[in-house]
Amino acid sequence: MTVFRRTARSWTLLGAVLAATALVCVPAQAGGPGGGDLRHCGKGDLKAVEERRVTALDVTVVEFSLLHVENGQTCLMPGRVEVHWVDADLREVGGWAVQAEEPPEPFPLAPGQSASWTLYQADPDRFDPAVCRPADVVGIEIFLWGEPEGTYVGMGPGQRVCADPEVVDTAAGAVRQQV
């Protein structure tokens, strides 16, 4: 079985997996110009919604929308999110998701508007179980702008990931403004 560790070879293999999954993804719209003096979007500004989930070639691709809740203030959305998996006790499991692509510049996000991003998760059965150490998870935590607390998003029962943080099995796509 193939083992992804954070080496040049693993980045190449992960790139090949991500390229293969592009065949089943709907491309996101490009982000707009930067937002000047706007405050950064934070945990309380957004609601994460799973839009679509597809599994192909032993990779699950999950597309998300990040809806700016109606609080009356436009904020600056980053071009990337930081993501990790959590167990039923909301403890971090495995490593942080690697960035799957170069993020766009931050963009203004007005109340009622949405941004989108994609999560890529390799099937843990593709890895050597002694190295991967498959574990059950219930969701992800999404972090913006290096905030200390993330936004929890439930992913449903039956999710498994590699518990070894050195195994690269999760990637996060760029955040794009939806038009």
Backbone as CSV, one residue per row, in Angstrom:
resi,resn,N_x,N_y,N_z,CA_x,CA_y,CA_z,C_x,C_y,C_z
1,MET,0.833,-1.175,0.000,0.000,0.000,0.000,0.883,1.245,0.000
2,THR,0.406,2.300,-0.574,1.142,3.551,-0.631,1.002,4.295,0.684
3,VAL,2.111,4.833,1.183,2.093,5.638,2.394,2.514,7.042,2.022
4,PHE,1.686,8.025,2.346,2.030,9.420,2.107,2.672,9.964,3.364
5,ARG,3.899,10.367,3.287,4.564,11.105,4.352,4.930,12.442,3.742
6,ARG,5.213,13.413,4.551,5.512,14.755,4.057,6.903,14.801,3.438
7,THR,6.989,14.232,2.229,8.221,14.226,1.458,7.903,14.732,0.066
8,ALA,8.943,14.982,-0.733,8.721,15.449,-2.107,7.874,14.438,-2.875
9,ARG,8.117,13.153,-2.659,7.351,12.124,-3.360,5.871,12.174,-2.956
10,SER,5.608,12.410,-1.650,4.201,12.441,-1.224,3.472,13.626,-1.826
11,TRP,4.156,14.761,-1.959,3.513,15.917,-2.575,3.192,15.612,-4.033
12,THR,4.092,14.887,-4.720,3.844,14.510,-6.107,2.653,13.556,-6.192
13,LEU,2.610,12.560,-5.295,1.505,11.608,-5.299,0.190,12.302,-4.957
14,LEU,0.217,13.201,-3.950,-0.999,13.919,-3.613,-1.445,14.776,-4.786
15,GLY,-0.501,15.407,-5.483,-0.836,16.204,-6.662,-1.510,15.360,-7.724
16,ALA,-1.030,14.132,-7.920,-1.637,13.243,-8.908,-3.066,12.878,-8.501
17,VAL,-3.281,12.621,-7.204,-4.621,12.308,-6.716,-5.544,13.498,-6.928
18,LEU,-5.060,14.704,-6.595,-5.887,15.895,-6.761,-6.192,16.160,-8.225
19,ALA,-5.218,15.940,-9.107,-5.459,16.138,-10.538,-6.524,15.161,-11.034
20,ALA,-6.475,13.925,-10.534,-7.466,12.932,-10.948,-8.856,13.321,-10.469
21,THR,-8.936,13.913,-9.267,-10.247,14.291,-8.755,-10.804,15.507,-9.471
22,ALA,-9.982,16.256,-10.141,-10.472,17.425,-10.878,-11.498,17.018,-11.929
23,LEU,-11.441,15.770,-12.346,-12.397,15.288,-13.332,-13.814,15.247,-12.784
24,VAL,-13.964,15.147,-11.445,-15.295,15.056,-10.859,-15.709,16.337,-10.145
25,CYS,-14.872,17.381,-10.197,-15.165,18.634,-9.501,-15.722,19.663,-10.453
26,VAL,-16.611,20.487,-9.929,-17.073,21.645,-10.664,-16.142,22.784,-10.304
27,PRO,-15.480,23.445,-11.272,-14.544,24.496,-10.919,-15.247,25.684,-10.269
28,ALA,-14.558,26.285,-9.291,-15.110,27.450,-8.600,-14.804,28.712,-9.380
29,GLN,-15.557,29.770,-9.098,-15.343,31.055,-9.741,-14.133,31.733,-9.138
30,ALA,-13.452,32.548,-9.928,-12.284,33.277,-9.461,-12.682,34.354,-8.469
31,GLY,-11.784,34.628,-7.511,-12.027,35.651,-6.510,-11.872,37.049,-7.096
32,GLY,-12.420,38.046,-6.403,-12.365,39.429,-6.857,-11.208,40.176,-6.238
33,PRO,-11.202,41.499,-6.358,-10.115,42.310,-5.838,-10.124,42.357,-4.320
34,GLY,-9.005,42.769,-3.730,-8.871,42.872,-2.281,-9.865,43.859,-1.696
35,GLY,-9.964,43.889,-0.361,-11.017,44.643,0.276,-10.600,45.883,1.033
36,GLY,-9.380,46.413,0.817,-8.995,47.661,1.461,-8.991,47.563,2.974
37,ASP,-9.807,48.413,3.648,-9.811,48.508,5.102,-10.866,47.645,5.771
38,LEU,-11.399,46.674,5.125,-12.429,45.823,5.722,-11.837,44.972,6.834
39,ARG,-12.668,44.679,7.832,-12.238,43.756,8.886,-12.229,42.336,8.328
40,HIS,-11.442,41.470,8.930,-11.382,40.077,8.492,-12.665,39.345,8.859
41,CYS,-13.142,38.492,7.957,-14.268,37.612,8.284,-13.807,36.689,9.408
42,GLY,-14.690,36.399,10.330,-14.359,35.533,11.454,-15.382,34.435,11.632
43,LYS,-15.157,33.651,12.656,-15.992,32.494,12.956,-17.478,32.847,13.018
44,GLY,-17.835,33.974,13.621,-19.233,34.342,13.781,-19.884,34.894,12.530
45,ASP,-19.103,35.139,11.473,-19.650,35.725,10.249,-20.180,34.698,9.259
46,LEU,-19.747,33.458,9.388,-19.993,32.479,8.327,-20.720,31.246,8.810
47,LYS,-21.483,30.678,7.900,-22.107,29.370,8.117,-21.588,28.466,7.010
48,ALA,-20.992,27.330,7.397,-20.473,26.376,6.417,-21.564,25.377,6.049
49,VAL,-21.734,25.153,4.741,-22.772,24.252,4.235,-22.137,23.284,3.246
50,GLU,-22.334,21.983,3.490,-21.868,20.985,2.520,-22.822,20.997,1.335
51,GLU,-22.271,21.208,0.147,-23.086,21.296,-1.068,-23.127,19.992,-1.847
52,ARG,-22.006,19.291,-1.887,-21.928,18.096,-2.732,-20.783,17.219,-2.250
53,ARG,-20.978,15.890,-2.346,-19.940,14.929,-1.965,-19.884,13.850,-3.037
54,VAL,-18.692,13.620,-3.574,-18.489,12.621,-4.613,-17.236,11.821,-4.263
55,THR,-17.293,10.502,-4.468,-16.107,9.668,-4.263,-15.746,9.012,-5.578
56,ALA,-14.489,9.162,-5.963,-13.958,8.538,-7.173,-12.471,8.310,-6.978
57,LEU,-11.959,7.218,-7.524,-10.534,6.914,-7.448,-10.018,6.932,-6.012
58,ASP,-10.823,6.413,-5.070,-10.459,6.329,-3.652,-10.229,7.683,-3.000
59,VAL,-10.812,8.733,-3.553,-10.742,10.076,-2.961,-12.163,10.625,-2.860
60,THR,-12.511,11.127,-1.680,-13.796,11.794,-1.503,-13.582,13.289,-1.669
61,VAL,-14.407,13.898,-2.491,-14.346,15.325,-2.774,-15.623,15.946,-2.213
62,VAL,-15.461,16.911,-1.294,-16.612,17.548,-0.662,-16.546,19.044,-0.965
63,GLU,-17.596,19.544,-1.597,-17.666,20.968,-1.916,-18.495,21.678,-0.847
64,PHE,-17.961,22.812,-0.368,-18.606,23.599,0.685,-18.900,25.007,0.209
65,SER,-19.972,25.574,0.755,-20.231,27.004,0.652,-20.017,27.592,2.037
66,LEU,-19.491,28.794,2.067,-19.360,29.553,3.303,-20.260,30.772,3.148
67,LEU,-21.432,30.728,3.762,-22.428,31.784,3.638,-22.181,32.856,4.689
68,HIS,-22.071,34.103,4.241,-21.932,35.234,5.163,-23.307,35.497,5.756
69,VAL,-23.425,35.286,7.057,-24.713,35.478,7.723,-25.069,36.959,7.743
70,GLU,-26.351,37.238,7.866,-26.858,38.613,7.791,-26.565,39.387,9.074
71,ASN,-25.349,39.929,9.190,-25.060,40.758,10.361,-24.789,42.209,9.972
72,GLY,-24.968,42.555,8.688,-24.887,43.922,8.246,-23.514,44.460,7.893
73,GLN,-22.456,43.674,8.030,-21.121,44.180,7.755,-20.397,43.325,6.725
74,THR,-19.909,43.965,5.678,-19.054,43.280,4.719,-17.717,43.010,5.402
75,CYS,-17.123,41.864,5.128,-15.834,41.517,5.726,-14.898,40.984,4.637
76,LEU,-13.638,40.853,4.982,-12.618,40.397,4.039,-12.404,38.899,4.216
77,MET,-12.684,38.134,3.160,-12.579,36.672,3.182,-11.201,36.253,2.687
78,PRO,-10.514,35.373,3.430,-9.207,34.912,2.965,-9.357,33.963,1.778
79,GLY,-8.300,33.814,1.013,-8.307,32.905,-0.123,-8.040,31.461,0.261
80,ARG,-7.878,31.198,1.559,-7.630,29.827,2.020,-8.242,29.611,3.391
81,VAL,-8.512,28.360,3.709,-8.938,27.963,5.049,-7.937,26.942,5.565
82,GLU,-7.780,26.892,6.861,-6.994,25.848,7.517,-8.011,24.849,8.062
83,VAL,-7.736,23.550,7.878,-8.725,22.522,8.205,-8.063,21.330,8.883
84,HIS,-8.741,20.790,9.880,-8.351,19.484,10.420,-9.604,18.714,10.823
85,TRP,-9.457,17.393,10.906,-10.554,16.501,11.286,-10.667,16.449,12.798
86,VAL,-11.890,16.166,13.306,-12.107,16.022,14.740,-12.925,14.764,15.024
87,ASP,-12.703,14.212,16.230,-13.453,13.032,16.648,-14.718,13.459,17.400
88,ALA,-15.424,12.488,17.972,-16.695,12.768,18.652,-16.518,13.689,19.859
89,ASP,-15.307,13.752,20.416,-15.020,14.655,21.540,-14.455,15.988,21.056
90,LEU,-14.497,16.206,19.722,-13.994,17.420,19.065,-12.489,17.618,19.263
91,ARG,-11.771,16.498,19.403,-10.305,16.536,19.471,-9.751,16.352,18.067
92,GLU,-8.669,17.037,17.789,-8.018,16.960,16.479,-7.532,15.536,16.206
93,VAL,-7.766,15.062,14.972,-7.320,13.738,14.549,-6.505,13.898,13.269
94,GLY,-5.308,13.327,13.252,-4.464,13.397,12.060,-3.834,14.767,11.895
95,GLY,-3.274,14.979,10.713,-2.599,16.241,10.439,-3.524,17.278,9.830
96,TRP,-3.017,18.491,9.740,-3.744,19.564,9.081,-3.804,19.293,7.592
97,ALA,-4.865,19.715,6.950,-4.988,19.568,5.500,-3.905,20.405,4.822
98,VAL,-3.317,19.847,3.768,-2.369,20.612,2.964,-3.180,21.469,1.989
99,GLN,-2.577,22.528,1.506,-3.253,23.390,0.537,-3.119,22.754,-0.846
100,ALA,-4.241,22.573,-1.519,-4.265,21.878,-2.810,-3.921,22.793,-3.980
101,GLU,-4.005,24.098,-3.775,-3.745,25.033,-4.864,-3.376,26.388,-4.289
102,GLU,-2.825,27.230,-5.130,-2.466,28.584,-4.731,-3.738,29.384,-4.454
103,PRO,-3.846,29.996,-3.264,-5.071,30.745,-2.963,-5.099,32.089,-3.680
104,PRO,-6.298,32.576,-3.995,-6.426,33.916,-4.567,-6.227,34.965,-3.472
105,GLU,-6.197,36.209,-3.869,-6.136,37.316,-2.917,-7.420,37.330,-2.090
106,PRO,-7.357,37.829,-0.850,-8.586,37.993,-0.069,-9.581,38.879,-0.823
107,PHE,-10.867,38.656,-0.565,-11.904,39.392,-1.284,-13.022,39.800,-0.334
108,PRO,-13.730,40.907,-0.647,-14.845,41.334,0.200,-16.021,40.365,0.072
109,LEU,-16.663,40.086,1.197,-17.828,39.212,1.218,-18.930,39.934,1.996
110,ALA,-19.987,40.307,1.285,-21.098,41.049,1.884,-22.093,40.079,2.524
111,PRO,-22.884,40.546,3.478,-23.922,39.699,4.064,-24.819,39.104,2.969
112,GLY,-25.084,37.818,3.080,-25.900,37.121,2.085,-25.091,36.520,0.945
113,GLN,-23.846,36.943,0.759,-22.995,36.359,-0.284,-22.318,35.097,0.238
114,SER,-21.808,34.300,-0.702,-21.137,33.056,-0.345,-19.770,32.949,-0.998
115,ALA,-18.932,32.178,-0.346,-17.657,31.753,-0.913,-17.708,30.225,-0.981
116,SER,-16.804,29.622,-1.719,-16.800,28.157,-1.804,-15.369,27.642,-1.702
117,TRP,-15.247,26.406,-1.256,-13.955,25.720,-1.214,-14.221,24.223,-1.248
118,THR,-13.188,23.450,-1.518,-13.328,22.003,-1.678,-12.354,21.267,-0.769
119,LEU,-12.843,20.200,-0.155,-12.039,19.323,0.689,-11.794,18.026,-0.073
120,TYR,-10.556,17.548,-0.061,-10.182,16.288,-0.714,-9.686,15.340,0.371
121,GLN,-10.283,14.137,0.450,-9.909,13.179,1.482,-9.631,11.815,0.864
122,ALA,-8.386,11.355,0.963,-8.018,10.032,0.451,-8.561,8.954,1.386
123,ASP,-8.997,7.855,0.823,-9.500,6.716,1.594,-8.358,6.161,2.448
124,PRO,-8.532,6.057,3.781,-7.451,5.555,4.628,-7.086,4.096,4.341
125,ASP,-7.966,3.354,3.674,-7.653,1.968,3.331,-6.569,1.871,2.258
126,ARG,-6.223,3.001,1.627,-5.146,3.023,0.628,-3.767,2.966,1.272
127,PHE,-3.706,3.178,2.584,-2.442,3.290,3.294,-2.167,2.041,4.124
128,ASP,-0.914,1.852,4.481,-0.523,0.797,5.408,-1.178,1.111,6.753
129,PRO,-2.048,0.217,7.269,-2.774,0.524,8.505,-1.855,0.758,9.704
130,ALA,-0.693,0.122,9.732,0.227,0.312,10.854,0.788,1.735,10.867
131,VAL,0.902,2.348,9.711,1.404,3.715,9.612,0.259,4.708,9.697
132,CYS,-0.805,4.464,8.972,-1.962,5.372,8.904,-2.716,5.442,10.229
133,ARG,-2.908,4.305,10.861,-3.719,4.195,12.071,-5.115,4.793,11.854
134,PRO,-5.942,4.180,10.989,-7.277,4.721,10.698,-8.081,4.986,11.969
135,ALA,-8.777,6.121,11.973,-9.575,6.518,13.134,-10.908,7.082,12.659
136,ASP,-11.934,6.898,13.493,-13.254,7.454,13.202,-13.269,8.944,13.531
137,VAL,-13.890,9.712,12.662,-14.063,11.151,12.887,-15.516,11.508,12.603
138,VAL,-15.947,12.654,13.102,-17.336,13.069,12.905,-17.458,14.377,12.139
139,GLY,-16.342,15.077,11.957,-16.423,16.350,11.266,-15.069,17.008,11.109
140,ILE,-15.130,18.260,10.684,-13.923,19.062,10.485,-14.050,20.355,11.271
141,GLU,-12.921,20.994,11.503,-12.898,22.349,12.022,-12.229,23.219,10.984
142,ILE,-12.856,24.355,10.679,-12.360,25.300,9.678,-11.866,26.541,10.412
143,PHE,-10.651,26.975,10.086,-10.064,28.151,10.712,-9.792,29.210,9.647
144,LEU,-10.107,30.468,9.974,-9.835,31.606,9.101,-8.813,32.517,9.761
145,TRP,-7.901,33.058,8.995,-6.976,34.092,9.457,-6.222,33.706,10.721
146,GLY,-5.964,32.443,10.954,-5.211,32.026,12.131,-5.968,32.183,13.441
147,GLU,-7.303,32.204,13.399,-8.095,32.312,14.623,-7.797,31.135,15.543
148,PRO,-7.859,31.350,16.871,-7.572,30.258,17.804,-8.674,29.199,17.867
149,GLU,-9.915,29.571,17.520,-11.021,28.613,17.532,-11.583,28.472,16.133
150,GLY,-11.868,27.239,15.757,-12.417,26.992,14.440,-13.931,26.865,14.466
151,THR,-14.487,26.728,13.278,-15.909,26.490,13.095,-16.094,25.001,12.830
152,TYR,-16.873,24.340,13.675,-17.121,22.908,13.515,-18.156,22.677,12.419
153,VAL,-17.883,21.668,11.574,-18.822,21.246,10.540,-18.967,19.732,10.649
154,GLY,-20.157,19.254,10.997,-20.406,17.818,11.076,-20.383,17.194,9.686
155,MET,-19.767,16.026,9.576,-19.651,15.344,8.283,-20.417,14.029,8.252
156,GLY,-21.103,13.695,9.336,-21.889,12.469,9.366,-21.089,11.278,9.855
157,PRO,-21.798,10.190,10.177,-21.132,8.984,10.682,-20.385,8.251,9.574
158,GLY,-19.481,7.372,9.991,-18.785,6.521,9.037,-17.585,7.161,8.371
159,GLN,-17.125,8.319,8.861,-15.941,8.966,8.295,-14.699,8.408,8.987
160,ARG,-13.682,8.091,8.184,-12.416,7.604,8.746,-11.272,8.331,8.060
161,VAL,-10.241,8.643,8.846,-9.047,9.297,8.329,-7.830,8.670,8.988
162,CYS,-6.656,8.996,8.491,-5.419,8.537,9.111,-5.137,9.377,10.350
163,ALA,-4.914,8.713,11.475,-4.632,9.418,12.728,-3.190,9.903,12.800
164,ASP,-2.288,9.288,12.048,-0.888,9.718,12.054,-0.794,11.075,11.362
165,PRO,-0.364,12.129,12.079,-0.316,13.461,11.476,0.721,13.606,10.362
166,GLU,1.622,12.660,10.241,2.624,12.713,9.175,2.098,12.159,7.851
167,VAL,0.978,11.455,7.888,0.399,10.894,6.675,-0.468,11.973,6.008
168,VAL,-0.131,12.303,4.774,-0.868,13.340,4.040,-2.049,12.679,3.335
169,ASP,-3.251,12.865,3.914,-4.438,12.250,3.312,-5.572,13.241,3.083
170,THR,-5.373,14.515,3.468,-6.409,15.523,3.328,-5.820,16.791,2.721
171,ALA,-6.567,17.395,1.802,-6.141,18.654,1.194,-7.346,19.595,1.110
172,ALA,-7.061,20.902,1.165,-8.106,21.922,1.082,-7.847,22.782,-0.155
173,GLY,-8.896,22.972,-0.949,-8.799,23.830,-2.120,-8.897,25.296,-1.713
174,ALA,-8.609,26.169,-2.657,-8.678,27.611,-2.428,-10.122,28.049,-2.180
175,VAL,-10.265,29.148,-1.457,-11.585,29.748,-1.227,-11.836,30.730,-2.364
176,ARG,-12.983,30.600,-3.000,-13.340,31.440,-4.139,-14.677,32.142,-3.889
177,GLN,-14.807,33.328,-4.379,-16.071,34.052,-4.257,-17.075,33.456,-5.236
178,GLN,-18.290,33.190,-4.775,-19.344,32.704,-5.655,-20.058,33.893,-6.254
179,VAL,-20.354,33.764,-7.546,-21.070,34.855,-8.228,-22.404,34.366,-8.737
